[in-house]
Structures are given as C-alpha cells and as structure tokens.
Amino acid sequence: MPTNTKLIVGVDEAGYGPSIGPLTVCATCWRVPSSFDVTQMSLLLEQEIQARPWKPTLTHVPIGDSKKIHQGRYSVEGLILGTYFLFHACDGKPVADWDSRLASIAREDSKRIQSVPWYALRSTDREERLNSILVEPEAYFNAGRKKLKSLSIQAVGLRMRVLDEIEFNAQINRTGNKSTLLSEASLQLVNDSVKVYGRKGESVEVYCDKHGGRNRYQSVLSHVFDQAWFEIELEGKSCSRYSTLWRGYPLRIQFQVNGDSLFPSAAASIVAKWTREELMDRLNRFWQSRCSEPLSVTAGYYSDALRFAKQIEKAAETANLPKERWWRKK
C-alpha cells in the first residue's frame, strides 16, 4: 500500500579524474513527503543551508556543489562543517573523529584503507581548525536541523565507497574502464541504501551525476539490480532516466549533467570531497616525510601527478612501494 513519503537518494563522487589518490563515492538518503519536488529542495532550505563558501562571520551550513564550497580561506572548514552537519542530521550523535565516522559509513573499505601506509596516518590539525572557530559545532547545526524538520525532510543515512589505488586498479581490471567502475560503485550504493532505508509502500527516486561520457545505463542498471528490467524514459547527452519495480519499490533513477546541482547529490558531493581531501592530505604528508628534497603537494591530476611521481620515485623504490600500488591505471 502506498505511503505518504518517498525515499530520495543522491549520489556523487570525488576523484574520478586524477591519477593519484582514491576515488570516493557517496550516497545520501532522505525521506520526504511523496509530493516533494527535489528540484526545489535547495531553494526551500535557504537561508539556513546554502551552496556558497563559508567563513566565521556567516551562519549558514555550507552544502552544495563541493566546487562552490571548497574555495577561499576557509575551504577546509566549509567541507568539514557541511559533512558533520550531515552526519549529525542523520543520527543526532555528537561529532566523532573522522576515522570512526569513515568506518561507520564505508564499512566495506575502511579496514582496507587503514592498511594502506599513506592513508593510515592520523589527522593533524584539520578538524581542530574548525573546533577553534566553533566551540560547539552541534549547536551551530540547530537552525539547519529545524529547517529540515519544518519541511518534513528527514536525513536518514549516508553510505560510501572509498577505492584506494590498488582497489581501483583491481576494479579496472575487472570492468575494463572507469566509467563502468563508477556506475557499478554508485549503483551498488543505491542498491544497499534502498535495502537498508526503504520502507514498504514507498517509491524511490535516485539522482546521480553523469558517469564519464556515458549516456546509456540500462545494462549496468540491470546488472546491479538483480537483472531487473528498466524502462528507458529518457536517454541523451544532458540526462538519462530509467524506471522499474524492484523488490516492491517503484524505482526511478536519473543521471544528468551537473547532477550535483540537486541537493541530495550536492550533499553527497560534500562528503565525497571531504573524504578525498582528508586522504590526499595524508598521502602528501606520507611522501613529504620520505623525500629528501622539498615536495610540493599534489591534488593527483595527471600533469601534476607526473611531476609528483618523478619526485617520489627514489623514495618509493627505497620503501619497496612499486608504482602500481600508488598510481591508477585510468
């Protein structure tokens, strides 16, 4: 029997393009009234939650396209604040350290990530920088939480995949290309999220960014969702949309250019970006501590990654860390 609510899942990634560092994919899950229009979500949440950079003189929670948040003097603090708001909105628990939070939302990957030497480092002062500005971050979240409640929007969960370089390369060997890798990782998060958070009688809407240059997703959808048949509602360069009945859930999945313009995917973008930024900070500190010459940090994108790879070559050889352990194939 249909309910008066529906489940919305937004998915986004960080690190799809680089040659060094992890690929992080996040899904955020929301329960909203069945008549709710997701395209209006960002507008409805203003002024308390906004897609613009943050600084201590502002009172909004920064959630939106991570490229809009991660800029300016307080770019790191903005990502942390948005991410921790989402954690807090989902479970109401006090903010914990980053590693324990990662373990809670990326159970499949967290132990493996901690076994990678450059990701096993502990955080430095990145979280403390936020705490020095906001003595009680949880209290700062109250206005945003009240706004969500007033609109009958419930944050119900976060789930994540974190693919380090070795795992990324193994998945490339299996799938053949990173577009399929991203599609499968993203849709498996959706599959898991619906199983965990879906309610009988609810419909489910899923919003993803486009995956590489892919326009057709019917085959990968069927593969991830138990060979279910997906009707093609729309397939094109700007947007592809599909629907099916899966495990009793009316399920509609959309892939669109600039998908992170929609709030659920933008929220996923924030968490994915912050996770990758944290891990890249650890990676850079690891290699800086092992190089005899000064080593500038890298964001992992190809041209600069080539420079970085050349500079760490001797240190990697000394540490018996072959290139296939820290360089991505695609």
Summary of the structure (lengths in Angstrom):
residues: 330
radius of gyration: 19.9
end to end distance: 46.0
largest distance: 66.6
contacts: 1089
relative contact order: 0.20
helix: 45%
strand: 19%
